[in-house]
Amino acid sequence: LCKRVSAPLILLGDPRLDITTELRHVRRDNTARLHRLRLRVKRLRYLLEATPAWPAAHVVVASLQEALGTLHDLDELAVWRNAVVGAGGTPPAEGPWQTRRAQAWSRFLQARRTWLALWQARMKDQESGRAEVEQAETEWILLRHGPAGHAAQPRGVEDRDRPLTVDGLQLCCCMAERLAERGWTCQLVLTSPLARALQTAEAVCKTFGEGTELGLLKELEPEASCTKAERALRKAAQGEPRVIVVGHEPLLSTLAAHLAGSLPARPLRKAGLIRLAVGLSGRARLLDWLDPDDGNSSAT
């Protein structure tokens, strides 16, 4: 969205520059609110003069400032005139001032209508821009590693070094083939560096053939936080239409729930996957939930 306007216009969200709300509620007899609006319009005009963006707003804000300035001056003169009357003096005729005030108020109303129309069009354009951003999605396939040796491993073998079982490796190869059959291939596979995840990722890369790059991310290790994992994945997957992410539970399902908002109440089984469409805004849609052995897929 920032590409559509220059940086200074981002400051329009500052409450001190919010003239739209004031314009919608200001009344002719509320001199204090008119004065507050005049100051905001003046600050906004200074801001707009610093940027070439949104040129149509320059003219409208200048008209608002001129009309509000005239109204303010006439209000100050009215206060002075009342003071003269209170002191027993002879004030100047009030008629010409009332005429000028009516004319200034008319110019103000016209400029207000123009500004509100401009603002509405700008908000509509921003909403269109947000929709375009939401359509720019990357596909993340979160694949849990296959079955590995028992956690009570032999002495000297650390948990991170536990390999896949023979059946586990075969299951991962079958899952990779099913990915290829569905057309869910990619050029980048990201994996936790633990042995069981790395073997799973290597099976996927072997099935997809040459041209598939394998990347290690320590942020996908079991004890990693969901926030750090998401940040690392977004950076590593930048520019890729689809990536396969091999990791562990509960990190993968936690990450998916964080991105999608909610998930079906079911476990992510070993060698199972969750397929997401992840937008640039951070939101995601659940596309598929595929089990490793029954071929069933749950999608939204």
C-alpha positions in Angstrom: 0.0 0.0 0.0 2.9 2.4 0.7 3.8 2.2 -3.0 0.6 4.1 -3.8 1.4 7.2 -1.7 4.6 8.8 -0.7 5.9 8.4 2.9 4.6 11.7 4.3 1.0 10.8 3.5 1.2 7.8 5.8 1.1 10.5 8.6 -2.5 11.1 7.8 -3.3 8.5 10.3 -2.0 10.8 13.1 -5.0 12.1 15.1 -3.4 15.6 15.0 -3.9 15.6 11.3 -7.4 14.0 11.2 -9.6 16.6 9.6 -12.1 14.1 8.2 -13.7 13.3 11.5 -13.9 17.0 12.4 -15.3 17.9 9.1 -18.1 15.4 9.5 -19.2 16.8 12.9 -18.4 20.5 12.9 -21.2 23.0 13.2 -21.5 26.7 12.3 -22.1 27.8 15.9 -19.2 25.8 17.4 -16.4 28.3 17.2 -14.0 26.2 19.3 -14.3 23.2 17.1 -13.9 25.4 14.0 -10.7 26.8 15.4 -9.3 23.3 16.2 -10.2 22.2 12.7 -8.5 25.3 11.2 -5.2 24.4 13.0 -5.4 20.8 11.8 -6.0 22.0 8.2 -3.0 24.3 8.4 -0.8 21.5 9.6 -2.1 19.2 6.9 -1.4 21.8 4.2 2.2 22.0 5.3 2.5 18.2 5.1 1.0 18.1 1.6 3.3 20.8 0.4 6.2 18.5 1.3 5.1 15.8 -1.1 4.0 15.7 -4.7 1.6 12.8 -4.0 -2.2 13.3 -3.9 -2.2 16.7 -5.8 -6.0 16.9 -5.7 -5.9 17.3 -2.0 -3.6 20.3 -2.2 -6.3 22.5 -3.8 -9.1 21.3 -1.4 -7.0 21.8 1.7 -6.0 25.3 0.6 -9.7 26.2 0.1 -10.6 24.8 3.5 -7.8 26.9 5.1 -8.9 30.1 3.4 -12.5 29.7 4.4 -11.7 28.7 8.0 -9.2 31.5 8.3 -11.9 34.0 7.2 -14.4 32.5 9.6 -11.9 32.7 12.5 -11.0 36.3 11.7 -14.7 37.3 11.6 -15.3 35.5 14.9 -12.5 37.4 16.5 -14.0 40.7 15.2 -17.3 39.7 16.6 -15.8 39.2 20.0 -14.1 42.6 19.7 -17.5 44.2 18.6 -19.3 42.7 21.7 -16.6 44.1 23.9 -17.1 47.6 22.4 -20.8 47.3 23.0 -20.3 46.1 26.6 -18.1 49.2 27.2 -20.8 51.5 25.9 -19.0 52.4 22.7 -20.3 52.6 19.2 -19.4 49.5 17.2 -19.2 49.3 13.4 -22.2 47.9 11.5 -22.5 44.2 11.8 -24.2 43.6 8.4 -21.2 43.4 6.2 -19.5 41.0 8.6 -22.5 38.7 8.6 -22.5 38.7 4.8 -18.9 37.8 4.6 -19.3 35.1 7.2 -22.2 33.5 5.2 -20.0 33.6 2.1 -17.1 32.0 3.9 -19.3 29.3 5.4 -20.7 28.5 1.9 -17.1 28.1 0.6 -16.3 25.9 3.6 -19.2 23.6 3.0 -18.3 23.2 -0.7 -14.7 22.4 0.2 -15.9 20.0 2.9 -18.0 18.1 0.4 -15.0 17.9 -2.0 -12.7 16.6 0.7 -15.0 14.0 2.0 -15.5 12.7 -1.6 -11.7 12.6 -2.0 -11.2 10.8 1.3 -13.9 8.2 0.4 -12.2 7.5 -2.9 -8.8 7.2 -1.2 -10.2 4.7 1.3 -11.7 2.7 -1.5 -8.4 2.6 -3.3 -6.6 1.4 -0.2 -9.2 -1.4 0.3 -8.6 -2.4 -3.3 -4.8 -2.4 -2.6 -5.3 -4.7 0.5 -7.3 -7.1 -1.7 -4.5 -7.2 -4.1 -2.0 -8.0 -1.3 -4.3 -10.8 0.0 -4.3 -12.4 -3.4 -0.5 -12.5 -3.5 -0.2 -15.8 -1.7 2.6 -18.3 -1.2 1.8 -22.0 -0.6 3.4 -23.6 2.5 3.2 -27.4 2.9 4.0 -28.2 6.5 5.2 -31.8 6.5 5.9 -33.7 9.7 8.8 -36.0 9.7 8.3 -39.7 9.3 8.4 -42.3 12.1 11.8 -42.5 13.8 13.5 -44.8 16.3 12.1 -45.0 19.8 12.8 -42.0 22.0 14.5 -44.4 24.4 17.4 -44.6 22.0 20.6 -46.6 22.7 23.3 -45.0 24.9 25.3 -42.4 23.1 22.6 -41.5 20.6 21.1 -38.1 21.2 17.5 -37.3 20.4 18.4 -35.0 17.5 20.4 -37.9 15.8 17.5 -40.4 15.8 17.1 -41.7 12.2 13.9 -42.7 10.5 13.0 -46.4 10.8 13.0 -48.5 7.6 9.2 -48.3 7.5 9.3 -44.6 8.3 11.7 -43.9 5.4 9.4 -45.9 3.0 6.4 -43.9 4.3 8.1 -40.6 3.6 9.0 -41.7 0.0 5.4 -42.7 -0.6 4.2 -39.3 0.7 6.7 -37.5 -1.5 5.3 -39.5 -4.5 1.8 -38.5 -3.6 2.9 -34.8 -3.5 4.3 -35.1 -7.0 1.2 -36.8 -8.3 -0.9 -34.0 -7.0 1.4 -31.4 -8.7 2.6 -30.1 -5.3 6.2 -30.0 -6.3 8.5 -27.1 -5.5 12.0 -25.8 -5.9 12.7 -25.3 -2.2 12.4 -27.6 0.7 13.1 -26.2 4.2 13.8 -28.5 7.1 14.8 -28.8 10.7 18.4 -30.0 11.0 17.4 -33.0 13.2 18.2 -36.3 11.5 14.6 -37.6 11.2 13.4 -34.3 9.6 16.5 -34.1 7.4 16.0 -37.7 6.1 12.3 -36.8 5.4 13.3 -33.7 3.4 15.9 -35.6 1.5 13.3 -38.2 0.4 11.1 -35.4 -0.9 14.0 -33.8 -2.8 15.0 -37.1 -4.3 11.5 -37.7 -5.5 11.1 -34.3 -7.0 14.5 -34.6 -8.8 17.2 -32.2 -9.7 16.5 -28.5 -9.3 15.0 -28.9 -5.8 17.0 -27.0 -3.2 17.3 -28.2 0.4 17.7 -25.6 3.1 18.3 -26.1 6.9 16.5 -23.8 9.4 17.4 -24.1 13.1 14.1 -22.2 13.8 12.3 -25.4 12.8 13.8 -27.4 15.7 11.3 -28.8 18.2 12.0 -26.2 20.9 11.8 -23.2 18.5 9.1 -20.6 19.0 6.2 -20.2 16.6 7.1 -16.5 16.0 10.7 -17.2 15.2 9.8 -20.0 12.9 7.3 -17.9 11.0 9.8 -15.0 10.6 12.6 -17.4 9.3 10.2 -19.1 6.9 8.9 -15.8 5.4 12.5 -14.7 4.8 13.7 -18.0 3.4 10.6 -18.5 1.2 10.5 -15.0 -0.2 9.7 -15.1 -3.9 8.8 -18.8 -4.0 5.3 -19.8 -5.1 5.4 -22.9 -3.0 7.7 -24.4 -0.3 7.7 -27.6 1.6 8.5 -27.2 5.3 9.6 -30.3 7.2 9.5 -30.1 11.0 8.1 -31.4 14.2 5.1 -31.4 16.5 3.7 -29.4 18.1 5.5 -26.6 16.3 4.0 -27.3 12.8 0.3 -27.4 13.9 0.8 -24.5 16.3 2.3 -22.5 13.4 -0.6 -23.4 11.1 -3.2 -22.5 13.7 -1.4 -19.2 14.3 -1.5 -18.4 10.6 -5.0 -19.7 9.7 -6.8 -18.7 12.9 -8.3 -22.1 13.6 -7.7 -25.8 12.5 -9.7 -29.0 12.6 -9.5 -30.8 15.9 -7.2 -33.6 14.8 -3.5 -34.5 15.3 -0.9 -34.0 12.7 0.4 -37.5 12.2 3.9 -38.4 11.4 4.5 -38.0 7.6 1.2 -36.1 7.5 0.9 -32.5 6.1 -1.0 -29.3 6.4 -1.2 -27.2 3.2 -1.7 -23.5 3.6 -2.1 -20.4 1.3 -0.1 -17.7 3.2 -0.8 -14.1 2.3 1.7 -11.2 2.5 -0.4 -9.7 5.3 0.3 -12.7 7.5 -3.1 -14.4 7.1 -3.4 -17.9 5.8 -6.1 -20.2 4.4 -6.2 -24.0 5.1 -6.2 -25.8 1.7 -5.6 -29.4 2.7 -4.8 -31.7 5.6 -3.4 -34.9 4.3 -2.9 -38.1 6.3 0.0 -40.3 5.3 -1.7 -43.7 5.0 -5.3 -43.4 4.1 -5.1 -40.8 1.2 -7.8 -38.7 2.8 -7.6 -34.9 2.5 -9.4 -32.3 4.5 -9.8 -28.9 2.9 -11.6 -25.7 3.6 
